[in-house]
């Protein structure tokens, strides 16, 4: 009769290796050696300590689509070498060009959407033009009133603070 149960083949294999190693090295089977499988990556807190980003910022970076962390079987984020390198180079990019994370997130969105890119390019290239039905003298007042109406509409639709 075997000391190992056929119901747990992985545990049995690990246990067999431990028993063999213990027998070969110490001849003392009263000592139990636990061998854990290698982790596939760092948890969010470990990655935060390693990279200097906070866990909250790591979640934001992932939500913005700038990196994609793998998930453990229990749902925890795991950051491997590729994600850690992307976080390091992202930090360098932000510092080098003195830009915000939201700038990079927007650039990524623009790279994924041709329509968004065309719309932004069109807006950047456009020259301001006075509406035909508004006289030159009234143009400034027209724009001010339009903005006041837009602000009033937004304020009215916002939940009370």
GITA-V401119 format. One record per run of one state. SS is the DSSP state (hx for helix, st for strand, lp for the rest). FROM is the first residue (numbers start at 0). TO is the last residue. If there is no record, write none. Layout:
{{SS	FROM	TO} {SS	FROM	TO}}
This chain:
{{lp	0	7} {hx	8	24} {lp	25	40} {st	41	41} {lp	42	42} {hx	43	50} {lp	51	53} {hx	54	62} {lp	63	68} {st	69	70} {lp	71	75} {st	76	78} {lp	79	79} {hx	80	96} {lp	97	99} {hx	100	111} {lp	112	112} {hx	113	124} {lp	125	137} {hx	138	156} {lp	157	160}}
